[in-house]
Amino acid sequence: MDDIKRLKVHYPWIQTPLIVSAPMRLIALADMAVEVSKAGGLGFIGSGTNQTNLASDLQSAQSLLRDSDIHSSTLPIGIGFINWGAHLSTTIPLIQQYKPCAVWFFAPSTPASLQAWTEQTRHASPDTKIWIQIGSVAEAKDALAVHPDVLVIQGTDAGGHGLAQGAGITSLVPEVIDTVRTMCPNAKPGSLAQAPIFLAAGGIAESRGAAAALCLGVSGVVMGTRFLASNEANITRGYRDEIIRAADGGQTTVRTKVYDILRGTTGWAESHNARGVVNRSFVDAQGGLSETDNKRLYKVEEGKGDVGWGVEGRMTTYAGSVVGLVKEVRASADIVIEVREGAREVLRSLAEHVDKSRW
Ligand SMILES: Cc1cc2nc3c(=O)[nH]c(=O)nc-3n(C[C@H](O)[C@H](O)[C@H](O)COP(=O)(O)O)c2cc1C
């Protein structure tokens, strides 16, 4: 069975190419996940490192899905975890109860912890698929130990957290796919040893980027930054306005640990940092302002509301280098449909060019 068919069997409501909304912690909640899945994509709740609200988020998703046309033996949304800080023992009963179609694992502290999460999830809900987000060929090889169903290949353009040192998807995706396929030769279709399905993340916000990723060999794409400017994103107006304003993301976003430090988000390994829009906090840190003073100014800024965002603001604005292509706030469902249909159109017109020997 080819990968597109496998996707359609595992997630029967989807349309392809598959468009996925990333599990952005505190931002991608039940309404975004449900709207994305209802539009034929696959939406994730971002549960991150803190599962306090997970039961109520899942309950909301379940009730929002009650009148939908989706027929699935699993809950047709996924849950994303940041594994180094997530709580396995509180999560497993919820996976058993709600049976999400997928769980998304990211940044486990050790291979053994990834093994525990995977085994216990499969035991609690055998139809829940295991997705793992990786950012390098080495991480992809390591992930194979748990036989993931899906590998999300995250390039360095991605917004939010990822490997501090990385490559863009144009080089990373084909190298990961070639390496993984070589390591999973002749596995029986449907067996755990079969190569995972591949998706690309990082630097995709519209149809041309999605089409380009499909040309690299993935079956679908994940977008985070694009969905920050959606009706369903749980963010402040200041944050959303800054996503719409920022342009030329190669210059105006940066991978750094500064924002984590200011926000007191401790626990990420040295190997990881996060991409966000450059603002006064970062510029001052570069200029030598002490951590203590920068934190104090950040706290003051927190009290200012929406004006705390912007080039002269101090509030963290995690976003990817693709931010300059995000120009309007849309409904999540419209984003899914527009990118999916647009990518098909880009590929169709390229194929036509080749057919007519224009190249
Ligand atoms: C604001 C923001 C928050 C994110 N939070 C998470 C998270 O909690 N867990 C996770 O696995 N990935 C997270 N990511 C990364 C996404 O999973 C994804 O790799 C990334 O958004 C893709 O790149 P793009 O932003 O260019 O679309 C986040 C991304 C953003 C922009």
The ligand as a Gaussian input file, in Angstrom:
#p B3LYP/6-31G(d) Opt

LIG

0 1
 C        4.166000      29.355000      18.296000
 C        4.640000      27.961000      18.034000
 C        4.529000      27.022000      19.042000
 C        4.953000      25.702000      18.824000
 N        4.804000      24.780000      19.818000
 C        5.127000      23.496000      19.578000
 C        4.856000      22.500000      20.557000
 O        4.321000      22.780000      21.629000
 N        5.186000      21.212000      20.283000
 C        5.762000      20.861000      19.082000
 O        6.021000      19.677000      18.873000
 N        6.045000      21.794000      18.143000
 C        5.727000      23.089000      18.352000
 N        5.977000      24.025000      17.396000
 C        6.682000      23.631000      16.158000
 C        5.707000      23.037000      15.166000
 O        5.414000      21.718000      15.563000
 C        6.245000      22.980000      13.723000
 O        7.406000      22.209000      13.647000
 C        6.539000      24.330000      13.118000
 O        5.561000      25.281000      13.448000
 C        6.633000      24.214000      11.608000
 O        7.195000      25.337000      11.048000
 P        6.394000      26.662000      10.611000
 O        6.212000      27.416000      11.884000
 O        7.311000      27.306000       9.649000
 O        5.099000      26.231000      10.022000
 C        5.534000      25.344000      17.576000
 C        5.619000      26.299000      16.561000
 C        5.164000      27.594000      16.770000
 C        5.258000      28.594000      15.648000

